[in-house]
Amino acid sequence: MATALITGATAGIGAAYAKLLAKEGFDLVLVARDLPRLKGVAKELSKLYKIKAETIKADLTKPAQLAKVEKRLANNSKPIEVLINNAGFGLKDSFLVSNLAREQELLDVLVTAPMRLSHAVLPGMIKRNSGSIVNVSSVASFIAGGTYSAAKSYLTVFSEYLHTELRDTNIKVSALCPGFTRTEFHARGKMKMSGLPNYMWTTVDQVVAKSWRYVKAGKVICIPGWQYMLLSSIARIAPRPLVRKLG
């Protein structure tokens, strides 16, 4: 039975992806900082879908803890067939007044961790000539909206590059670029979202279902929601001064 590893697996897109993959029969390796919650998710999915679920408690801003996850990904005796790089958070403050330590943590989680985890899992995937990597990016990667947007741009372009580099293999790489999705993300970042109209929200189940369809089809960029397909198309063809203003 194939195994999938998911970072940020206790809530939001990560939890929804864990459920979808468990339903499809994948064994799971779930990674997050909150061990009691992590074990709760693992127990629930194991019982519901009759799969095996390992847990790794790891704060991806800590090199030694990130290395634990890398080691598991590089273990070819228990190969990882699907890697979901989902862990992330946002900062509400402008870079001009933000906390530098938090900015560094943003880069650690959104850029360094996915890069290192992908690097750890790819040799095994290449040897087997099979596997999938999903980098959870954002529609913000197409605009100029702060350091979060810049970090997500890295993830989108990194995914595009790997997709092209691996085009002659059976390894699939896809960037999931959602817009506003109903998760704990904004509450954790203490962002007030009450003014956002209802039609701008998507659900995690919609987002993850479309993402997985795109992965299976070998498509590199998945943008769930008609509203975000439209906005991202405008952002990609509009003059950059306008895109910067919108960001």
Order of alpha helices (4+ residues) and beta strands (2+ residues): beta-alpha-beta-alpha-beta-alpha-beta-alpha-alpha-beta-alpha-beta-alpha-alpha-beta-alpha-alpha
